Every structure is written in structure tokens, then in C-alpha cells.
């Protein structure tokens, strides 16, 4: 029994010695690290850049370097901080110089003091790489461009638009570097889908800028539409044949076509038969060496939609008469 107590006592003493040893080892490493980190070192550190003080009425047209490598002399604590936490420095273009045309350059040493002022007081900037930054600066330009929607409409069965949907702005003003603005002819909306539509709507849709440097006069537009119950309507009407040579006599089958359309229920009685006009262009048939005519609607009411012609081709045969008297 006494032997067991002695063993436990020896084990506790050993554990205590080990803990004391580890504590002293940790403190030694800590003090050694503090001494090392309090000394001065020279090292290269990479920083991100943001540009400011762009010359008046000028804009950056290219994608310039957004990083610089600074050779720093500072204490270890600061180097450790720069290594763990990536920083963005402001870079002034107030002393930029013109090289040729729209190409400008800035010698980075001209910003040495300005960059150093953004670092800690214990830090000295010894060198900057690259030594020169290049910029393509253009005149700020504005112009109006069309808005193109990328919106899909899915209607509840029996419902549809009474008339084409409307955009609050069919064109907007864009501003930015001249080189970019000159290449842009339109702006798209974001892709958007309206589903299960059964009533009139207004929906804000975001506009997509093609480039971060291009500013839109409005970040979004409103798309709206009048929705109502719809019904089918139809009329069987004769058609005209145009561009028929004077010496050609033509006979068609059928002699009439059926115009089928959709219209809002409330407007069903507003569609007279004579509001439709259908033509077949004989020249189109002849130019394309077809053996049939293609009927097309040339006049129709604005309040209808989804119009189709039945049949969509017309059979014919023709004969020629002499032009001589």
C-alpha cells in the first residue's frame, strides 16, 4: 500500500516538473519572439492601389496596375501586421505626365511620401516597384442608348397583355471614358421572369452596366403591362395579290383566308372585319422560285395580338396573255 502511494507521488512530481518546464519554454519563446519582432527589418510587401486626383474632365480608360510592391524598413511587429492584413493604399495622380496621345504615366517615386504617410510612423518606404505606372486617360463622354429588356412573361391560362408592355425609359444616358462609350449602343436589363400573371403589373428591373467605369443615368427602370382576360376571334376575308405582271392571269385556291387572333375580352366587339388586310406578293414567289403564294397581314388593329393566317400558303396556277394588240 505504501509502495503505491510513493509511485503516485513520484508521478505527480514528474507532471509538475513537466508543466514548469513547458511554461518556461513557452515564456522563453515568447520573450525571444518579442525581442526579434521589436528589431528593424527590411522586406518587400505587396499592396493594392486605389487611384485618386484624376485630372479634371479625364477618366481612366484602361485597367491599370492595381498593385505595387514596397520595400519597407520597419520593426517586425509592423511587417507581421502587413503580412496578415492586406491593405489598400491611395495613389494620387496629381503629378501625372503625358507621354503621347491619351497615354499618361506616373513615376511611383513621386508618390513615395504620400504612400509612406498612409503607413505607420515606424515604417520607411525605401523602394517602389514598378517604378512607373501607365494610364490611358480619355475625355468623359455621355450619350443616349436604347434599353433592351430581357424579361420573360408567363401568363395564367386565359390571360394576356392587352397591348405591348411598356418600359419607363426606352433609352437612358450613359457616361464614361470616350473609348468605352463609343463601343456601347444599348444597355440590357437583368434577366427576369414574371410568372403566373393574371393582372396588370409594374415591376422594377435592374439595368446592367457593361463596365464599372460606365455610369448609368438610372440604375433601373419600371416595366409595366395591362393584363386582362383574352378570347379568340377570327374572320374569313379575301386577299390581294400585288406585283402581278400585266400579262399574267392568276387563279388561287383558296380565294379567301382565315385570320385568327386574340383580343382582350372587353375589346372583342371593337374589331370589325374590314380592319384586316391581307396581301400576297407575287414578286416574292417569283424571286424565290416558289410554287405557292405567302399571305401576309399588312393592316390589323393595334389592340389584338397573336395573329395568324390559315392557311399560311396559297396554291395557284397562272396563264399568260399576249401583250400585242
C-alpha positions as CSV (number, residue, x, y, z in Angstrom):
1,X,0.0,0.0,0.0
2,X,2.8,2.3,0.9
3,X,4.6,1.5,-2.4
4,X,1.5,2.6,-4.4
5,X,1.4,6.0,-2.7
6,X,5.1,6.5,-3.4
7,X,4.5,5.8,-7.1
8,X,1.6,8.3,-7.3
9,X,3.7,10.9,-5.5
10,X,6.6,10.5,-8.0
11,X,4.1,10.7,-10.9
12,X,2.6,14.0,-9.6
13,X,6.1,15.4,-9.1
14,X,7.1,14.5,-12.6
15,X,4.0,16.1,-14.1
16,X,4.6,19.2,-12.1
17,X,8.2,19.4,-13.3
18,X,7.0,18.9,-16.9
19,X,4.4,21.7,-16.6
20,X,7.0,24.0,-15.1
21,X,9.4,23.2,-18.0
22,X,6.8,23.8,-20.7
23,X,5.8,27.1,-19.1
24,X,9.4,28.3,-19.0
25,X,9.9,27.1,-22.6
26,X,6.8,29.0,-23.7
27,X,7.9,32.1,-21.9
28,X,11.4,31.8,-23.4
29,X,9.9,31.5,-26.9
30,X,7.6,34.4,-26.3
31,X,10.3,36.7,-25.0
32,X,12.6,35.7,-27.9
33,X,9.8,36.4,-30.4
34,X,9.1,39.8,-28.8
35,X,12.8,40.7,-28.9
36,X,13.0,39.6,-32.6
37,X,9.8,41.4,-33.6
38,X,11.0,44.7,-31.9
39,X,14.0,44.8,-34.2
40,X,14.1,46.6,-37.5
41,X,13.9,44.6,-40.8
42,X,13.9,45.3,-44.5
43,X,11.3,43.4,-46.5
44,X,9.1,43.6,-49.6
45,X,5.4,43.9,-49.1
46,X,2.7,44.0,-51.8
47,X,-0.2,46.5,-51.5
48,X,-3.4,47.1,-53.5
49,X,-3.9,50.6,-55.0
50,X,-6.9,52.9,-55.4
51,X,-6.4,55.9,-57.7
52,X,-7.4,59.5,-56.8
53,X,-6.9,63.0,-58.2
54,X,-7.5,62.0,-61.8
55,X,-7.1,65.2,-63.9
56,X,-10.3,67.2,-64.4
57,X,-12.6,66.0,-67.2
58,X,-10.4,62.9,-67.7
59,X,-11.3,59.3,-66.9
60,X,-9.1,56.1,-66.8
61,X,-9.9,54.1,-70.0
62,X,-7.8,51.1,-69.4
63,X,-7.3,48.7,-66.5
64,X,-4.1,50.0,-64.9
65,X,-1.9,48.1,-62.4
66,X,-3.7,47.8,-59.1
67,X,-0.7,46.6,-57.1
68,X,2.7,47.8,-56.1
69,X,5.5,46.2,-54.1
70,X,7.0,48.4,-51.5
71,X,10.4,47.7,-50.0
72,X,9.9,48.7,-46.3
73,X,12.2,49.3,-43.3
74,X,10.2,48.8,-40.2
75,X,10.0,46.8,-37.0
76,X,9.0,43.1,-37.1
77,X,5.6,43.8,-35.5
78,X,4.6,46.0,-38.4
79,X,5.8,43.6,-41.0
80,X,3.8,40.9,-39.3
81,X,0.8,43.1,-39.4
82,X,1.3,43.9,-43.1
83,X,1.6,40.3,-43.9
84,X,-1.5,39.2,-42.1
85,X,-3.8,42.1,-43.2
86,X,-3.7,43.1,-46.9
87,X,-4.0,46.9,-47.2
88,X,-5.2,49.2,-50.0
89,X,-3.2,52.4,-50.4
90,X,-4.4,55.6,-52.1
91,X,-2.3,56.6,-55.1
92,X,-2.6,60.2,-56.3
93,X,-2.4,61.1,-60.0
94,X,-1.9,64.8,-59.3
95,X,1.6,64.7,-60.8
96,X,0.8,62.6,-63.8
97,X,2.6,63.3,-67.1
98,X,1.6,62.9,-70.7
99,X,3.6,60.5,-72.9
100,X,1.7,60.6,-76.2
101,X,-2.0,60.9,-77.3
102,X,-4.1,59.6,-74.5
103,X,-1.2,57.7,-72.8
104,X,0.0,59.2,-69.5
105,X,2.5,57.9,-66.9
106,X,3.3,58.4,-63.2
107,X,6.7,57.8,-61.7
108,X,5.9,56.0,-58.5
109,X,8.7,57.6,-56.5
110,X,6.7,60.9,-56.8
111,X,4.2,59.3,-54.5
112,X,6.7,57.8,-52.1
113,X,6.0,60.3,-49.3
114,X,2.3,60.1,-49.9
115,X,2.3,56.3,-49.7
116,X,4.5,56.3,-46.6
117,X,2.1,58.7,-44.8
118,X,-0.5,56.0,-45.0
119,X,1.7,53.5,-43.2
120,X,2.8,53.5,-39.6
121,X,5.2,56.1,-38.2
122,X,7.9,53.4,-37.7
123,X,7.8,52.5,-41.4
124,X,10.1,53.9,-44.1
125,X,9.5,53.3,-47.9
126,X,12.8,52.5,-49.5
127,X,11.7,51.5,-53.0
128,X,8.6,51.1,-55.1
129,X,8.0,48.5,-57.9
130,X,7.1,49.1,-60.6
131,X,8.9,52.4,-61.0
132,X,6.4,53.7,-63.5
133,X,2.6,53.3,-63.9
134,X,0.9,53.9,-67.2
135,X,-2.7,55.1,-67.8
136,X,-4.9,55.6,-70.8
137,X,-6.9,58.7,-70.0
138,X,-9.8,59.8,-72.1
139,X,-12.3,62.6,-72.1
140,X,-15.5,61.9,-70.2
141,X,-18.4,61.4,-72.7
142,X,-22.1,61.0,-72.4
143,X,-24.7,59.7,-74.9
144,X,-28.2,58.1,-75.0
145,X,-28.6,54.4,-75.8
146,X,-31.5,52.1,-76.2
147,X,-32.7,49.9,-73.4
148,X,-33.2,46.2,-74.4
149,X,-35.3,44.1,-72.0
150,X,-34.5,40.5,-71.1
151,X,-37.9,39.8,-69.5
152,X,-40.0,36.7,-69.9
153,X,-43.7,36.8,-69.3
154,X,-45.6,33.6,-68.3
155,X,-49.4,34.2,-68.1
156,X,-52.0,32.3,-66.3
157,X,-54.3,30.4,-68.7
158,X,-56.8,32.7,-70.3
159,X,-54.9,35.9,-69.6
160,X,-52.5,38.0,-71.7
161,X,-51.3,41.6,-72.3
162,X,-53.9,43.9,-73.7
163,X,-51.2,45.8,-75.5
164,X,-47.4,45.6,-75.7
165,X,-45.7,46.0,-72.3
166,X,-44.1,49.4,-71.6
167,X,-40.7,50.5,-70.2
168,X,-40.5,53.6,-68.2
169,X,-37.3,54.5,-70.1
170,X,-36.8,53.2,-73.6
171,X,-33.4,54.9,-73.6
172,X,-31.0,56.1,-70.9
173,X,-27.9,58.3,-70.7
174,X,-24.6,56.6,-70.2
175,X,-21.4,58.4,-69.2
176,X,-17.8,57.3,-69.0
177,X,-14.4,57.1,-70.8
178,X,-14.8,58.0,-74.5
179,X,-13.3,54.8,-75.8
180,X,-15.8,52.7,-73.8
181,X,-18.8,54.9,-74.5
182,X,-18.2,54.8,-78.3
183,X,-18.5,51.0,-78.3
184,X,-21.8,50.8,-76.5
185,X,-25.1,51.0,-78.5
186,X,-27.5,49.6,-75.9
187,X,-28.0,48.6,-72.3
188,X,-29.6,45.4,-71.2
189,X,-31.9,44.8,-68.3
190,X,-31.2,41.9,-66.0
191,X,-32.7,38.6,-66.9
192,X,-36.1,38.4,-65.2
193,X,-39.1,36.2,-65.3
194,X,-42.7,37.2,-64.3
195,X,-44.8,34.1,-63.8
196,X,-48.5,33.2,-63.3
197,X,-49.6,36.7,-64.4
198,X,-53.3,37.4,-64.2
199,X,-53.5,41.1,-63.5
200,X,-51.8,44.3,-64.6
201,X,-48.3,44.8,-63.2
202,X,-45.5,47.2,-62.5
203,X,-42.1,45.7,-61.8
204,X,-38.7,47.4,-61.1
205,X,-35.9,45.8,-63.2
206,X,-32.2,46.5,-62.7
207,X,-30.1,47.7,-65.6
208,X,-26.7,46.1,-66.2
209,X,-23.7,48.3,-66.8
210,X,-21.2,46.8,-69.2
211,X,-18.3,48.1,-67.3
212,X,-17.6,49.5,-63.8
213,X,-16.3,52.7,-65.4
214,X,-19.6,53.3,-67.2
215,X,-22.2,55.3,-65.2
216,X,-25.9,54.9,-66.0
217,X,-28.3,57.8,-65.6
218,X,-30.6,55.4,-63.7
219,X,-29.8,52.1,-62.1
220,X,-33.2,50.6,-63.0
221,X,-36.4,51.0,-65.0
222,X,-40.0,50.1,-64.5
223,X,-41.7,47.5,-66.8
224,X,-45.5,47.7,-66.8
225,X,-48.3,46.0,-68.6
226,X,-52.1,45.9,-68.8
227,X,-53.4,42.4,-68.4
228,X,-56.9,41.1,-69.0
229,X,-58.8,38.0,-69.9
230,X,-58.4,37.2,-73.5
231,X,-60.5,35.4,-76.1
232,X,-60.1,34.2,-79.7
233,X,-61.6,35.9,-82.7
234,X,-61.5,35.2,-86.4
235,X,-62.7,36.5,-89.8
236,X,-62.6,34.9,-93.2
237,X,-61.6,37.5,-95.7
238,X,-60.3,37.8,-99.3
239,X,-56.7,38.7,-100.0
240,X,-54.9,40.9,-102.6
241,X,-52.2,39.9,-104.9
242,X,-49.6,42.6,-105.6
243,X,-46.7,43.0,-108.1
244,X,-48.6,40.8,-110.6
245,X,-47.2,41.4,-114.2
246,X,-49.8,42.8,-116.5
247,X,-49.7,39.8,-118.9
248,X,-50.2,37.2,-116.1
249,X,-53.6,35.9,-115.2
250,X,-53.7,34.0,-111.8
251,X,-56.1,31.7,-110.2
252,X,-55.8,30.8,-106.5
253,X,-57.0,28.2,-104.1
254,X,-58.4,29.1,-101.7
255,X,-59.7,32.5,-102.6
256,X,-60.0,33.6,-99.0
257,X,-58.0,33.1,-95.8
258,X,-59.0,33.0,-92.2
259,X,-57.4,35.5,-89.8
260,X,-57.3,34.2,-86.3
261,X,-56.3,36.5,-83.4
262,X,-56.5,37.0,-79.7
263,X,-58.0,40.1,-78.1
264,X,-59.0,41.2,-74.6
265,X,-62.5,40.2,-73.7
266,X,-63.5,43.8,-73.2
267,X,-62.4,44.7,-76.7
268,X,-63.9,41.7,-78.6
269,X,-66.7,43.8,-80.1
270,X,-64.3,46.6,-81.2
271,X,-62.7,44.5,-84.1
272,X,-64.6,45.0,-87.4
273,X,-63.9,42.6,-90.3
274,X,-62.7,45.5,-92.6
275,X,-59.9,46.3,-90.1
276,X,-57.8,43.5,-91.6
277,X,-56.0,43.5,-94.9
278,X,-54.0,40.5,-96.3
279,X,-51.7,40.6,-99.3
280,X,-49.7,38.1,-101.4
281,X,-46.6,39.4,-103.1
282,X,-46.2,37.6,-106.5
283,X,-42.7,39.0,-106.9
284,X,-41.6,37.3,-103.7
285,X,-42.9,34.0,-105.1
286,X,-41.2,34.6,-108.4
287,X,-37.9,35.7,-107.0
288,X,-37.6,32.7,-104.7
289,X,-38.9,30.2,-107.4
290,X,-41.8,29.1,-105.2
291,X,-44.9,27.3,-106.4
292,X,-47.2,29.0,-103.9
293,X,-48.0,32.4,-102.6
294,X,-47.4,33.6,-99.0
295,X,-50.2,35.6,-97.4
296,X,-49.1,38.4,-95.0
297,X,-51.1,40.8,-92.9
298,X,-50.5,44.4,-93.8
299,X,-53.2,46.1,-91.8
300,X,-54.6,45.0,-88.4
301,X,-56.0,46.6,-85.2
302,X,-53.3,47.6,-82.7
303,X,-55.3,46.1,-79.8
304,X,-55.0,42.5,-81.0
305,X,-52.1,40.1,-80.7
306,X,-51.0,36.5,-81.6
307,X,-52.4,36.9,-85.1
308,X,-52.1,34.0,-87.7
309,X,-53.4,33.3,-91.1
310,X,-54.9,29.9,-92.1
311,X,-53.7,28.6,-94.5
312,X,-50.2,30.1,-94.5
313,X,-49.6,29.3,-98.1
314,X,-51.9,29.7,-101.2
315,X,-51.8,27.4,-104.2
316,X,-52.1,29.0,-107.6
317,X,-51.8,28.4,-111.3
318,X,-51.3,31.1,-113.9
319,X,-51.6,31.7,-117.6
320,X,-50.1,34.4,-119.8
321,X,-51.9,36.6,-122.2
322,X,-50.3,38.3,-125.2
323,X,-49.4,42.0,-124.8
324,X,-49.9,42.6,-128.5
325,X,-53.0,44.3,-129.8
